[in-house]
Amino acid sequence: MFRPPFSGSVVGAGVLVALIGTVTTGCDQKSEANAPQNRVEAARTGPFSVKVQESGTLEALISVEIKSNVEGELLELNVEDGDIVEAAQVLGVIDPEQIDEEVAQAEANYDAAKAQLESAIEQTRVTKTRLDSQILQEIESMRSSQAALEATMQASITQISSAETDLANSRDTLERDKIALDQAEIQLQQIEISLSQMLATLDSSRVASENAQRELARNQELFDKNFVSAKALDDAQDRAASSKASYDNNQQNVESQRKSAESQRATIEGHKRVINSRETTLTFQAANLETLKLSRAASERQSQANLVVAQSRLQETQDTIEGQKKVAELSETSAQASVLRNESSLETAKQRQGWTVITSPISGTVTNLVVEQGEIVTSGRSAFSQSPPLMNVDDLSQMIVRVPVNEVDMGQMAEGHRAEITVSAYPRRKFQGRVRQIAPSGSSSDNVVRFEVEVEVVGSPKELLPGMTADVDIFVVDRQDVLQIALEAVNEEDSFGVLVDLKPEERSKLSVGDDVKIETRMGKQVDARVQTVDEPVSLALRGQTRGWRAGPVEFSLVLPDGESLTSLAGRITQMKSYYVELSEGGDAPAEGGGGQPAGGPGGQGQGGGRPGGGPGGGGRGGAGAGGGGKRQPIEIGMKNEAFYEIVSGITAGTQVLIRPPRPSQNPFGR
């Protein structure tokens, strides 16, 4: 019997294929039974927060390093790590013995320097007094000689001038007396002429006064008969009084002028007697002047010689006195510098003496205590090295956490933002905090720029201690009544839009939300919706956009009323779009194809879309737990670890489908 080669192998292979098919079918049925089902999630309104999560170390806002300002043995240590201290409380004492000796030596040096200064001041005073007295004496001697010379010369000038003046005066006086006599005689003539004029004036004023009196009497009579006014009477009275006063005054002038004439005649007689006496005196004064000139010349020569001697002595004294004063002043200056130097040394020693007592500058808690009583400590003020702190005093009532925040999170970071703080010691507790301060500049590490953000712990509970590692959640967004949906309910896809410049009259035909059609020169058509009508107009493409690419495009635009705008030049832009699948009930029929009941795979749409009503060219399946859902575009805002903020597209209570992740295709179910 003929047996084909490898026939047994072929049969075996067929059996193996059958077995694999059986196993695969069983596995598929089991997988379908255990496969996760679609679930429904409703959009809700509630609190929405976005957190920036970072870690840092707890520390006190106010932490003071305690260092010793002097070196020496730590004689007393009055605190332990964790002790609570008050401001100015004594923390420790450095052995002051050596520093006390320094203070005593500095005091002795200071006292000696003060004594030297007092001695130098007194010596300078005595020297200056002696030298000043000497110079004053020489100056006085010179001044006396100068004054004597000047007095002699002045006396000569005065006496000679006086004699000459007397002689000249006598001559002038004689001439004046003669002139005065002539003037007196002329004045007498003028007085007599004036007297004649005054007598005529007196007679005229008398007549005027009498006329004014008669006119007054006449006006008084007429006024009594009411023929003239009171003003006319007053005027007449004024004229009568004025005329009377003028007449009286002229009488006095005449009498005075008569007396002047008599006096002038007596004056003329006196001038004549004086002239005779002046002529006798003038002869005697001329003889005395010549004798005086000879006597004064001899006195001036003697005074000039005395002045030359005094000036020589003064110059000799001045040449030596300035040098002696300078020596005394330099000695005093040196003593003053010594006092200041020793005073500064004493103050420094006393300050160091005070520093042997170490006190707390603030109230707080002792931390990081690293010394023990009896240790030798170095000064924290050394110019060559900085000693480590003996301890810290921290104000634990104000705790903070400094966290480095990535620059990408700084856009919404602001002082005052709420924060939650957790520490490993209390993992179930959340401590409240708030952003206290943000560093004005960042620092780069591993090509990442970070900014230090200081978060203060509200209330600073006693459980929190410096050095604890803290996880900080900073709420950069923390709002109420925000419409939101679970992250897994939102689907994302690439979409396209078109930007086009239209004329104002063309833009006026469009409104935001209008559905339009776009047709390219290549014949591609796609639905679009108007996003904005500003310049440029923005159109969002809807439906099938396969084959579209970002870049310039020439197209026609069909408006809602059917009008077509042709030969438009625009630009295609690519963007992200988001949508959800609305839940329509488990047994709702599919559009374009029947969906299956909830729990099974959705039916195929006529267009050949994927089962279950997923996006594609075909219709959608039933909207049950395993069916398809209506695609609803949405606009999202911010997101946190669980939810998206919904800006538009759905409302609170809207139910959407959440599909499970698609399993990997493994024929063995692994």
Buried (B, 14 or more C-beta within 10 A) or exposed (E): EEEEEEEEEEEEEEEEEEEEEEEEEEBEEEEEEEEEEBBBBBBBBEEBBBBBEBEBEBBBBBBBEBBBBBBBBBBBBBBEEEBEBEEEBEBBBBBBEBBBEBBEEBBEBBEEBBEBBEEBBEBBEEBBEEBEEBBEEBBEBBBBBBBBBEBBBEBBEEBBEBBBEBBEBBBEBBEBBBEBBEBBBEBBEEBBEBBEEBBEBBEEBBEBBBEBBEBBEEBBEBBEEEEBEEEEBEBBBEBBBEBBEBBEEBBEBBEEBBEBBEEBEEBBEEBEEBBEEBEEBBEEBBEEBEEBEEEBEEBBEEBBEBBEEBBEBBEEBEEEBEEBBEEBBEBBEEBBEBBEEBBEBBEEBBEBBEBBEBBBEBBBBBBBBEBEEEEEBBBBBEEEEEBEBBBBBBBBBBBBBBBBBEEEBBEEBEEEBBBBBBBEEBEEEEBEBBBBBBBEEBEEEEEEBBBBBBBBBBEBEEEBBBEBEBBBBBBBBEEEEBBBBBBBBBBEEEBBBBBBEBEEEBBEBBEEEBEBBBBBEEEBEBBBBBBBBEEBBBBBBBEEBEEBEEEEBEBBBBBEEEEEBEEBEBBBBEEEBBBBBBBBEBEBBBBBBBBBEBBBBBBBBEEEBBBBBBBBEBBBBBBBBBBBBBBBBBEBBBBBEEBBBBEEBBEBEBBBBBBEEEEEEEEEBE
